[in-house]
């Protein structure tokens, strides 16, 4: 099966931009673009936090066609925010990127 036929999930890439104002600079999340992706689970874990709470981290590998995404961007999919850990090129086919991201639930 061709890799392009596996890109069945529509994700949205966001970038944090600085907005200059009269009272100082603020930051706003702006939608950069929507792309098709293949999302695969890559692991999960549970961590203890303050006040006897727990946090669940799910890790995912997301494959997209090459685009101008940065590791400081984040991804929204089905109303949930995926923080990008790192991005690598797919060396089998140089036209795709592999994004490793974390979905954190508290």
The first five atom37 places (N, CA, C, CB, O) and aatype in JSON, in Angstrom:
{
  "aatype": [20, 20, 20, 20, 20, 20, 20, 20, 20, 20, 20, 20, 20, 20, 20, 20, 20, 20, 20, 20, 20, 20, 20, 20, 20, 20, 20, 20, 20, 20, 20, 20, 20, 20, 20, 20, 20, 20, 20, 20, 20, 20, 20, 20, 20, 20, 20, 20, 20, 20, 20, 20, 20, 20, 20, 20, 20, 20, 20, 20, 20, 20, 20, 20, 20, 20, 20, 20, 20, 20, 20, 20, 20, 20, 20, 20, 20, 20, 20, 20, 20, 20, 20, 20, 20, 20, 20, 20, 20, 20, 20, 20, 20, 20, 20, 20, 20, 20, 20, 20, 20, 20, 20, 20, 20, 20],
  "atom_mask": [
    [1, 1, 1, 1, 1],
    [1, 1, 1, 1, 1],
    [1, 1, 1, 1, 1],
    [1, 1, 1, 1, 1],
    [1, 1, 1, 1, 1],
    [1, 1, 1, 1, 1],
    [1, 1, 1, 1, 1],
    [1, 1, 1, 1, 1],
    [1, 1, 1, 1, 1],
    [1, 1, 1, 1, 1],
    [1, 1, 1, 1, 1],
    [1, 1, 1, 1, 1],
    [1, 1, 1, 1, 1],
    [1, 1, 1, 1, 1],
    [1, 1, 1, 1, 1],
    [1, 1, 1, 1, 1],
    [1, 1, 1, 1, 1],
    [1, 1, 1, 1, 1],
    [1, 1, 1, 1, 1],
    [1, 1, 1, 1, 1],
    [1, 1, 1, 1, 1],
    [1, 1, 1, 1, 1],
    [1, 1, 1, 1, 1],
    [1, 1, 1, 1, 1],
    [1, 1, 1, 1, 1],
    [1, 1, 1, 1, 1],
    [1, 1, 1, 1, 1],
    [1, 1, 1, 1, 1],
    [1, 1, 1, 1, 1],
    [1, 1, 1, 1, 1],
    [1, 1, 1, 1, 1],
    [1, 1, 1, 1, 1],
    [1, 1, 1, 1, 1],
    [1, 1, 1, 1, 1],
    [1, 1, 1, 1, 1],
    [1, 1, 1, 1, 1],
    [1, 1, 1, 1, 1],
    [1, 1, 1, 1, 1],
    [1, 1, 1, 1, 1],
    [1, 1, 1, 1, 1],
    [1, 1, 1, 1, 1],
    [1, 1, 1, 1, 1],
    [1, 1, 1, 1, 1],
    [1, 1, 1, 1, 1],
    [1, 1, 1, 1, 1],
    [1, 1, 1, 1, 1],
    [1, 1, 1, 1, 1],
    [1, 1, 1, 1, 1],
    [1, 1, 1, 1, 1],
    [1, 1, 1, 1, 1],
    [1, 1, 1, 1, 1],
    [1, 1, 1, 1, 1],
    [1, 1, 1, 1, 1],
    [1, 1, 1, 1, 1],
    [1, 1, 1, 1, 1],
    [1, 1, 1, 1, 1],
    [1, 1, 1, 1, 1],
    [1, 1, 1, 1, 1],
    [1, 1, 1, 1, 1],
    [1, 1, 1, 1, 1],
    [1, 1, 1, 1, 1],
    [1, 1, 1, 1, 1],
    [1, 1, 1, 1, 1],
    [1, 1, 1, 1, 1],
    [1, 1, 1, 1, 1],
    [1, 1, 1, 1, 1],
    [1, 1, 1, 1, 1],
    [1, 1, 1, 1, 1],
    [1, 1, 1, 1, 1],
    [1, 1, 1, 1, 1],
    [1, 1, 1, 1, 1],
    [1, 1, 1, 1, 1],
    [1, 1, 1, 1, 1],
    [1, 1, 1, 1, 1],
    [1, 1, 1, 1, 1],
    [1, 1, 1, 1, 1],
    [1, 1, 1, 1, 1],
    [1, 1, 1, 1, 1],
    [1, 1, 1, 1, 1],
    [1, 1, 1, 1, 1],
    [1, 1, 1, 1, 1],
    [1, 1, 1, 1, 1],
    [1, 1, 1, 1, 1],
    [1, 1, 1, 1, 1],
    [1, 1, 1, 1, 1],
    [1, 1, 1, 1, 1],
    [1, 1, 1, 1, 1],
    [1, 1, 1, 1, 1],
    [1, 1, 1, 1, 1],
    [1, 1, 1, 1, 1],
    [1, 1, 1, 1, 1],
    [1, 1, 1, 1, 1],
    [1, 1, 1, 1, 1],
    [1, 1, 1, 1, 1],
    [1, 1, 1, 1, 1],
    [1, 1, 1, 1, 1],
    [1, 1, 1, 1, 1],
    [1, 1, 1, 1, 1],
    [1, 1, 1, 1, 1],
    [1, 1, 1, 1, 1],
    [1, 1, 1, 1, 1],
    [1, 1, 1, 1, 1],
    [1, 1, 1, 1, 1],
    [1, 1, 1, 1, 1],
    [1, 1, 1, 1, 1],
    [1, 1, 1, 1, 1]
  ],
  "atom_positions": [
    [[0.84, -1.18, 0.0], [0.0, 0.0, 0.0], [0.89, 1.24, 0.0], [-0.96, 0.0, 1.22], [1.85, 1.33, 0.77]],
    [[0.58, 2.18, -0.85], [1.35, 3.42, -0.94], [1.14, 4.25, 0.32], [0.95, 4.22, -2.2], [0.06, 4.25, 0.91]],
    [[2.19, 4.95, 0.71], [2.12, 5.77, 1.91], [1.05, 6.86, 1.79], [3.47, 6.41, 2.2], [0.37, 7.18, 2.77]],
    [[0.89, 7.42, 0.6], [-0.09, 8.49, 0.41], [-1.51, 8.01, 0.69], [-0.01, 9.04, -1.02], [-2.34, 8.8, 1.15]],
    [[-1.8, 6.75, 0.43], [-3.15, 6.24, 0.68], [-3.43, 6.04, 2.17], [-3.35, 4.93, -0.05], [-4.58, 5.86, 2.56]],
    [[-2.39, 6.07, 3.01], [-2.58, 5.94, 4.47], [-2.83, 7.28, 5.15], [-1.37, 5.28, 5.09], [-3.17, 7.3, 6.33]],
    [[-2.67, 8.38, 4.44], [-2.86, 9.71, 5.03], [-4.36, 10.02, 5.08], [-2.1, 10.81, 4.22], [-4.89, 10.68, 4.19]],
    [[-5.04, 9.53, 6.11], [-6.49, 9.61, 6.19], [-7.01, 10.52, 7.3], [-7.06, 8.25, 6.38], [-8.22, 10.71, 7.43]],
    [[-6.13, 11.07, 8.1], [-6.54, 11.93, 9.21], [-6.22, 13.39, 8.87], [-5.83, 11.51, 10.53], [-5.1, 13.71, 8.49]],
    [[-7.22, 14.25, 9.02], [-7.03, 15.68, 8.73], [-6.6, 16.37, 10.02], [-8.34, 16.33, 8.16], [-7.38, 16.44, 10.97]],
    [[-5.37, 16.87, 10.05], [-4.85, 17.55, 11.23], [-4.66, 19.03, 10.91], [-3.51, 16.91, 11.7], [-4.61, 19.43, 9.74]],
    [[-4.56, 19.83, 11.96], [-4.34, 21.26, 11.79], [-3.07, 21.64, 12.55], [-5.57, 22.09, 12.29], [-2.91, 21.3, 13.72]],
    [[-2.18, 22.35, 11.88], [-0.92, 22.78, 12.47], [-1.06, 24.22, 12.92], [0.26, 22.62, 11.46], [-1.5, 25.08, 12.15]],
    [[-0.68, 24.49, 14.17], [-0.75, 25.83, 14.75], [0.65, 26.33, 15.07], [-1.63, 25.84, 16.01], [1.55, 25.56, 15.4]],
    [[0.81, 27.65, 14.98], [2.08, 28.3, 15.33], [1.77, 29.46, 16.25], [2.84, 28.79, 14.05], [0.82, 30.21, 16.04]],
    [[2.59, 29.62, 17.29], [2.44, 30.72, 18.25], [3.14, 31.95, 17.68], [3.03, 30.34, 19.65], [4.33, 31.91, 17.37]],
    [[2.38, 33.05, 17.54], [2.92, 34.28, 16.98], [2.85, 35.41, 18.0], [2.18, 34.67, 15.7], [1.91, 35.5, 18.79]],
    [[3.87, 36.27, 17.95], [3.91, 37.4, 18.86], [3.1, 38.54, 18.28], [5.37, 37.85, 19.12], [3.23, 38.89, 17.11]],
    [[2.24, 39.13, 19.11], [1.42, 40.27, 18.73], [1.87, 41.46, 19.56], [-0.12, 39.97, 18.93], [1.84, 41.42, 20.79]],
    [[2.28, 42.53, 18.88], [2.72, 43.73, 19.59], [1.51, 44.58, 19.93], [3.74, 44.54, 18.75], [0.67, 44.85, 19.07]],
    [[1.42, 45.01, 21.18], [0.32, 45.84, 21.62], [0.83, 47.05, 22.38], [-0.64, 45.04, 22.49], [2.02, 47.16, 22.65]],
    [[-0.07, 47.94, 22.73], [0.32, 49.15, 23.44], [0.75, 48.85, 24.87], [-0.82, 50.15, 23.45], [1.56, 49.58, 25.44]],
    [[0.22, 47.78, 25.46], [0.59, 47.4, 26.83], [1.67, 46.33, 26.88], [-0.63, 46.9, 27.56], [1.99, 45.82, 27.96]],
    [[2.24, 46.0, 25.74], [3.29, 44.99, 25.69], [2.94, 43.9, 24.69], [3.52, 44.39, 27.07], [1.87, 43.91, 24.08]],
    [[3.85, 42.98, 24.53], [3.66, 41.9, 23.58], [2.84, 40.77, 24.19], [5.0, 41.38, 23.09], [2.99, 40.46, 25.37]],
    [[2.0, 40.18, 23.39], [1.26, 38.98, 23.78], [1.47, 37.93, 22.7], [-0.27, 39.29, 23.98], [1.96, 38.24, 21.61]],
    [[1.12, 36.71, 23.0], [1.26, 35.62, 22.04], [-0.1, 35.02, 21.74], [2.23, 34.54, 22.57], [-0.95, 34.89, 22.62]],
    [[-0.29, 34.67, 20.49], [-1.55, 34.11, 20.04], [-1.27, 32.9, 19.15], [-2.4, 35.18, 19.28], [-0.35, 32.92, 18.34]],
    [[-2.08, 31.85, 19.32], [-1.94, 30.66, 18.49], [-2.7, 30.87, 17.19], [-2.46, 29.39, 19.24], [-3.9, 31.14, 17.2]],
    [[-1.99, 30.76, 16.07], [-2.6, 30.96, 14.75], [-2.55, 29.67, 13.96], [-1.89, 32.11, 13.98], [-1.55, 28.96, 13.97]],
    [[-3.65, 29.37, 13.27], [-3.7, 28.19, 12.41], [-2.79, 28.41, 11.22], [-5.15, 27.89, 11.96], [-2.94, 29.39, 10.48]],
    [[-1.84, 27.49, 11.01], [-0.9, 27.6, 9.91], [-1.47, 26.94, 8.66], [0.45, 26.97, 10.29], [-1.5, 27.54, 7.59]],
    [[-1.91, 25.69, 8.8], [-2.49, 24.97, 7.67], [-3.12, 23.67, 8.14], [-1.43, 24.69, 6.61], [-2.85, 23.19, 9.24]],
    [[-3.96, 23.1, 7.28], [-4.53, 21.77, 7.5], [-3.9, 20.82, 6.51], [-6.1, 21.78, 7.36], [-3.79, 21.13, 5.32]],
    [[-3.47, 19.65, 7.0], [-2.82, 18.66, 6.13], [-3.38, 17.27, 6.45], [-1.27, 18.69, 6.32], [-3.96, 17.04, 7.51]],
    [[-3.19, 16.35, 5.52], [-3.57, 14.96, 5.72], [-2.4, 14.25, 6.38], [-3.96, 14.28, 4.37], [-1.24, 14.53, 6.08]],
    [[-2.72, 13.32, 7.29], [-1.67, 12.65, 8.06], [-2.06, 11.2, 8.38], [-1.4, 13.42, 9.36], [-3.23, 10.82, 8.32]],
    [[-1.04, 10.43, 8.72], [-1.23, 9.08, 9.26], [-0.77, 9.15, 10.72], [-0.42, 7.98, 8.43], [0.37, 9.53, 10.99]],
    [[-1.66, 8.8, 11.65], [-1.35, 8.9, 13.07], [-1.29, 7.5, 13.66], [-2.41, 9.77, 13.82], [-2.25, 6.74, 13.56]],
    [[-0.15, 7.16, 14.27], [0.04, 5.83, 14.87], [0.47, 5.97, 16.32], [1.08, 5.02, 14.07], [1.34, 6.79, 16.62]],
    [[-0.1, 5.19, 17.23], [0.35, 5.23, 18.61], [1.79, 4.72, 18.72], [-0.58, 4.38, 19.5], [2.18, 3.78, 18.02]],
    [[2.57, 5.35, 19.59], [3.97, 4.97, 19.76], [4.29, 4.67, 21.22], [4.88, 6.06, 19.25], [5.45, 4.41, 21.55]],
    [[3.3, 4.69, 22.11], [3.55, 4.38, 23.51], [2.74, 5.25, 24.43], [5.01, 4.52, 23.83], [2.17, 6.26, 24.01]],
    [[2.68, 4.86, 25.69], [1.93, 5.62, 26.69], [2.6, 5.45, 28.04], [0.45, 5.17, 26.74], [3.34, 4.49, 28.27]],
    [[2.32, 6.4, 28.93], [2.88, 6.33, 30.27], [2.08, 7.18, 31.23], [4.34, 6.77, 30.27], [1.32, 8.06, 30.82]],
    [[2.27, 6.9, 32.51], [1.55, 7.64, 33.55], [2.59, 8.23, 34.49], [0.54, 6.72, 34.32], [3.53, 7.54, 34.89]],
    [[2.42, 9.49, 34.85], [3.36, 10.16, 35.75], [2.61, 10.78, 36.91], [4.17, 11.24, 35.01], [1.52, 11.32, 36.73]],
    [[3.19, 10.7, 38.09], [2.6, 11.34, 39.27], [2.98, 12.81, 39.29], [3.06, 10.63, 40.57], [4.08, 13.19, 38.87]],
    [[2.06, 13.63, 39.79], [2.31, 15.06, 39.91], [1.99, 15.51, 41.31], [1.49, 15.85, 38.88], [1.75, 14.71, 42.21]],
    [[1.99, 16.84, 41.47], [1.69, 17.43, 42.78], [0.26, 17.11, 43.2], [1.91, 18.95, 42.74], [-0.59, 16.81, 42.37]],
    [[0.02, 17.19, 44.5], [-1.31, 17.02, 45.1], [-1.93, 15.67, 44.76], [-2.23, 18.13, 44.66], [-3.15, 15.56, 44.58]],
    [[-1.1, 14.66, 44.67], [-1.54, 13.29, 44.41], [-2.38, 13.16, 43.14], [-2.34, 12.78, 45.58], [-3.35, 12.4, 43.1]],
    [[-2.0, 13.9, 42.11], [-2.68, 13.79, 40.82], [-1.79, 13.02, 39.86], [-3.03, 15.2, 40.23], [-0.59, 12.88, 40.1]],
    [[-2.37, 12.52, 38.81], [-1.62, 11.79, 37.8], [-1.84, 12.42, 36.44], [-2.03, 10.31, 37.78], [-2.85, 13.06, 36.17]],
    [[-0.85, 12.22, 35.6], [-0.91, 12.74, 34.24], [-0.58, 11.59, 33.29], [0.09, 13.95, 34.04], [0.41, 10.88, 33.48]],
    [[-1.42, 11.41, 32.28], [-1.21, 10.35, 31.3], [-0.65, 10.98, 30.03], [-2.53, 9.58, 31.01], [-1.22, 11.93, 29.5]],
    [[0.47, 10.43, 29.56], [1.09, 10.91, 28.32], [1.01, 9.81, 27.28], [2.57, 11.34, 28.56], [1.51, 8.7, 27.49]],
    [[0.38, 10.11, 26.16], [0.33, 9.19, 25.03], [1.24, 9.74, 23.94], [-1.13, 8.99, 24.5], [1.14, 10.92, 23.59]],
    [[2.11, 8.91, 23.41], [3.04, 9.33, 22.36], [2.55, 8.8, 21.01], [4.49, 8.84, 22.66], [2.06, 7.68, 20.91]],
    [[2.71, 9.63, 19.98], [2.24, 9.28, 18.64], [3.3, 9.6, 17.6], [0.94, 10.02, 18.32], [4.09, 10.54, 17.75]],
    [[3.3, 8.8, 16.54], [4.11, 9.1, 15.36], [3.13, 9.55, 14.29], [4.98, 7.85, 14.88], [2.18, 8.84, 13.96]],
    [[3.36, 10.74, 13.75], [2.47, 11.34, 12.76], [3.27, 11.54, 11.48], [1.87, 12.71, 13.28], [4.31, 12.2, 11.49]],
    [[2.77, 10.98, 10.38], [3.45, 11.12, 9.09], [2.66, 12.09, 8.22], [3.6, 9.73, 8.38], [1.45, 11.94, 8.05]],
    [[3.36, 13.08, 7.67], [2.75, 14.08, 6.78], [3.67, 14.29, 5.58], [2.5, 15.44, 7.53], [4.85, 13.94, 5.61]],
    [[3.1, 14.85, 4.52], [3.94, 15.28, 3.41], [4.8, 16.44, 3.89], [3.09, 15.69, 2.16], [4.43, 17.15, 4.82]],
    [[5.95, 16.63, 3.25], [6.86, 17.69, 3.65], [6.16, 19.03, 3.68], [8.06, 17.75, 2.72], [5.46, 19.39, 2.73]],
    [[6.35, 19.77, 4.76], [5.76, 21.09, 4.92], [6.68, 21.92, 5.8], [4.32, 21.0, 5.54], [7.7, 21.41, 6.26]],
    [[6.35, 23.16, 6.03], [7.22, 24.06, 6.79], [6.9, 24.02, 8.29], [7.07, 25.49, 6.28], [6.84, 25.07, 8.93]],
    [[6.71, 22.86, 8.84], [6.42, 22.7, 10.26], [7.7, 22.82, 11.08], [5.73, 21.33, 10.53], [8.78, 22.42, 10.63]],
    [[7.58, 23.38, 12.29], [8.72, 23.53, 13.21], [8.43, 22.76, 14.5], [8.99, 25.04, 13.51], [7.27, 22.45, 14.79]],
    [[9.47, 22.47, 15.25], [9.26, 21.73, 16.51], [8.57, 22.59, 17.57], [10.6, 21.22, 17.05], [8.12, 22.06, 18.59]],
    [[8.49, 23.89, 17.36], [7.8, 24.77, 18.31], [6.3, 24.87, 18.02], [8.42, 26.16, 18.29], [5.54, 25.44, 18.81]],
    [[5.86, 24.32, 16.88], [4.44, 24.31, 16.54], [3.72, 23.23, 17.34], [4.24, 24.09, 15.02], [4.36, 22.44, 18.03]],
    [[2.39, 23.19, 17.23], [1.64, 22.09, 17.81], [0.54, 21.68, 16.86], [1.06, 22.47, 19.2], [0.19, 22.43, 15.94]],
    [[-0.01, 20.5, 17.08], [-1.01, 19.92, 16.18], [-2.32, 19.75, 16.93], [-0.52, 18.56, 15.63], [-2.35, 19.34, 18.09]],
    [[-3.42, 20.07, 16.25], [-4.76, 19.82, 16.78], [-5.41, 18.73, 15.93], [-5.63, 21.13, 16.8], [-5.4, 18.81, 14.7]],
    [[-5.96, 17.73, 16.6], [-6.66, 16.65, 15.91], [-7.83, 16.22, 16.78], [-5.7, 15.45, 15.6], [-7.64, 15.84, 17.94]],
    [[-9.01, 16.27, 16.24], [-10.24, 15.91, 16.94], [-10.37, 16.63, 18.29], [-10.29, 14.41, 17.15], [-10.78, 16.03, 19.28]],
    [[-10.03, 17.92, 18.3], [-10.18, 18.75, 19.49], [-9.11, 18.55, 20.56], [-11.48, 18.49, 20.09], [-9.24, 19.1, 21.65]],
    [[-8.07, 17.79, 20.26], [-7.01, 17.57, 21.25], [-5.69, 18.11, 20.73], [-6.87, 16.06, 21.59], [-5.43, 18.11, 19.53]],
    [[-4.86, 18.59, 21.66], [-3.6, 19.25, 21.33], [-2.43, 18.28, 21.48], [-3.39, 20.49, 22.23], [-2.24, 17.67, 22.53]],
    [[-1.65, 18.15, 20.41], [-0.48, 17.28, 20.38], [0.77, 18.17, 20.35], [-0.51, 16.31, 19.15], [0.97, 18.93, 19.4]],
    [[1.59, 18.06, 21.38], [2.84, 18.84, 21.46], [3.93, 18.09, 20.7], [3.26, 19.08, 22.94], [4.14, 16.9, 20.93]],
    [[4.63, 18.77, 19.81], [5.68, 18.15, 18.99], [6.95, 18.0, 19.81], [5.95, 18.98, 17.72], [7.44, 18.97, 20.4]],
    [[7.49, 16.79, 19.85], [8.77, 16.54, 20.52], [9.92, 16.72, 19.55], [8.8, 15.13, 21.13], [10.88, 17.44, 19.84]],
    [[9.84, 16.06, 18.4], [10.86, 16.23, 17.37], [10.32, 15.78, 16.02], [12.13, 15.45, 17.73], [9.32, 15.07, 15.93]],
    [[11.03, 16.21, 14.97], [10.63, 15.94, 13.59], [11.82, 15.34, 12.86], [10.13, 17.24, 12.87], [12.94, 15.84, 12.96]],
    [[11.58, 14.24, 12.12], [12.63, 13.63, 11.31], [12.13, 13.43, 9.88], [13.1, 12.29, 11.91], [10.93, 13.33, 9.64]],
    [[13.06, 13.37, 8.95], [12.71, 13.06, 7.56], [12.51, 11.57, 7.42], [13.8, 13.57, 6.59], [13.18, 10.78, 8.09]],
    [[11.6, 11.18, 6.54], [11.43, 9.77, 6.19], [12.44, 9.5, 5.08], [9.95, 9.44, 5.74], [12.26, 9.96, 3.96]],
    [[13.51, 8.74, 5.39], [14.59, 8.55, 4.44], [14.24, 7.57, 3.33], [15.82, 8.08, 5.16], [14.93, 7.53, 2.31]],
    [[13.18, 6.76, 3.49], [12.74, 5.87, 2.42], [12.16, 6.67, 1.27], [11.71, 4.87, 2.94], [12.41, 6.38, 0.1]],
    [[11.38, 7.67, 1.61], [10.78, 8.55, 0.61], [10.94, 9.96, 1.12], [9.26, 8.2, 0.34], [10.26, 10.36, 2.07]],
    [[11.82, 10.71, 0.54], [12.24, 12.02, 1.06], [11.14, 13.08, 1.03], [13.41, 12.51, 0.29], [11.39, 14.22, 1.41]],
    [[9.94, 12.74, 0.59], [8.88, 13.75, 0.5], [7.95, 13.72, 1.72], [8.07, 13.54, -0.76], [6.93, 14.41, 1.72]],
    [[8.28, 12.95, 2.74], [7.45, 12.85, 3.95], [8.26, 13.19, 5.19], [6.86, 11.44, 4.08], [9.48, 13.04, 5.22]],
    [[7.55, 13.65, 6.23], [8.15, 13.92, 7.54], [7.5, 13.03, 8.58], [7.99, 15.42, 7.93], [6.31, 12.74, 8.51]],
    [[8.29, 12.59, 9.54], [7.77, 11.85, 10.69], [7.83, 12.77, 11.9], [8.58, 10.52, 10.94], [8.91, 13.24, 12.28]],
    [[6.68, 13.02, 12.49], [6.58, 13.91, 13.64], [6.27, 13.06, 14.86], [5.48, 15.02, 13.42], [5.32, 12.28, 14.85]],
    [[7.06, 13.19, 15.9], [6.81, 12.48, 17.15], [6.21, 13.49, 18.13], [8.12, 11.82, 17.72], [6.84, 14.49, 18.46]],
    [[5.0, 13.2, 18.59], [4.25, 14.15, 19.41], [3.67, 13.47, 20.63], [3.14, 14.81, 18.59], [3.53, 12.25, 20.67]],
    [[3.33, 14.29, 21.64], [2.76, 13.79, 22.9], [1.41, 14.44, 23.13], [3.71, 14.08, 24.1], [1.24, 15.65, 22.99]],
    [[0.45, 13.61, 23.49], [-0.88, 14.06, 23.92], [-0.93, 13.86, 25.41], [-2.06, 13.27, 23.19], [-0.79, 12.73, 25.89]],
    [[-1.11, 14.94, 26.17], [-1.09, 14.87, 27.63], [-2.5, 15.08, 28.16], [-0.12, 15.92, 28.23], [-3.18, 16.04, 27.79]],
    [[-2.93, 14.18, 29.03], [-4.23, 14.31, 29.69], [-4.0, 14.38, 31.19], [-5.19, 13.11, 29.32], [-3.2, 13.64, 31.75]],
    [[-4.71, 15.3, 31.83], [-4.57, 15.47, 33.29], [-5.82, 15.08, 33.99], [-4.2, 16.91, 33.65], [-5.89, 15.15, 35.22]]
  ]
}
